[in-house]
Amino acid sequence: MSRIVVLGDLNLDVYATHPDRLPPGAERRSNVWAQAGGSAGTFARIAARQGARVTFVGAVGEDLVGDLLIQSLERDGIRPAIKRSPLPSGIILALDQGDDRAMICSRGANDGLHERDIQASLLREADHLHVSGYAILSDPQRAAAQRAIRLAAGLSLTISLDPPPANLISSYGAAAFLDAIEGVVWLFPNLSEGQTLTGLRQEAEIVEALGGRFSAGALTLGTEGALAWRQEERSHQSPTATVAVNPTGAGDAYAAGFVTALLSGRSLTQANANGCACAAAHLEVSRSRRTTSP
């Protein structure tokens, strides 16, 4: 059984169908639902359901949402190493816009995790460290993430990261972002993130560029599946199902499926297929939670 430490954001994700028109002061009935989320939180839950022993490192508020988020980890058998912060727990509003989405983020207590909160004992019995790319964008959480990466590298653990959206990478600076994640060896960008990180447009060229810096990973391609690499090996996997639904969390689910498969000794092709299957299953759950009428 693989032992994975996950560091990053833990949020309440609120999903809503974006109304076509909503005048000021008006009310409209629509589809709204919530679930425990966060990029790192989604990775942790999927990895645990895949059979890994998972420890989650992060911060939530001293509020009801924080209580619920910790309980959501424990229900999936995840060991919470959670700091309670006076900041409110993080909340994400994901607005469904057809087959895509826009997100409004309140990081809140996620920024309450600091470098001093990362203890070496958290990593000594682990096989792998996964870091949310969002952690790199926050000054206090970046210091915590980089300390965890240094400790994991010193223990010869494999280290993975799922980047934040392309617009946030651009605002931070692609070169600066790559410098900030020094020590990461497995990377899981989507196409727009890969284009931003490399300055290239074509999928194969992006993978070649990233493969020269990261020993394994995948370029996720939405309805086109994923193009994965490990050293010189390549694997293209078509999705197991195409689900027209808000794709929030699909990349994190893919990364969890890929990482747990690779850690268990499965081939690159098998890891890629498992990642796609986990992403499809995650999207199917999201689809099933949507109602057909408000």
Sequence and secondary structure as in RCSB ss.txt:
>XXXX:A:sequence
MSRIVVLGDLNLDVYATHPDRLPPGAERRSNVWAQAGGSAGTFARIAARQGARVTFVGAVGEDLVGDLLIQSLER
DGIRPAIKRSPLPSGIILALDQGDDRAMICSRGANDGLHERDIQASLLREADHLHVSGYAILSDPQRAAAQRAIR
LAAGLSLTISLDPPPANLISSYGAAAFLDAIEGVVWLFPNLSEGQTLTGLRQEAEIVEALGGRFSAGALTLGTEG
ALAWRQEERSHQSPTATVAVNPTGAGDAYAAGFVTALLSGRSLTQANANGCACAAAHLEVSRSRRTTSP
>XXXX:A:secstr
  EEEEES  EEEEEEE  S   TT      EEEEEE HHHHHHHHHHHTT EEEEEEEEESSHHHHHHHHHHHH
TT EEEEEEESS  EEEEEEEETTEEEEEEE GGGGG  GGG  GGGTTT SEEEEEGGGGGSHHHHHHHHHHHH
HHHHTT EEEEE   HHHHHHH HHHHHHHTTT  EE  BHHHHHHHHS  SHHHHHHHHHTT SEEEEE GGG 
EEEEETTEEEEE  S    S  TTHHHHHHHHHHHHHHTT  HHHHHHHHHHHHHHHHHHHHHHS S  
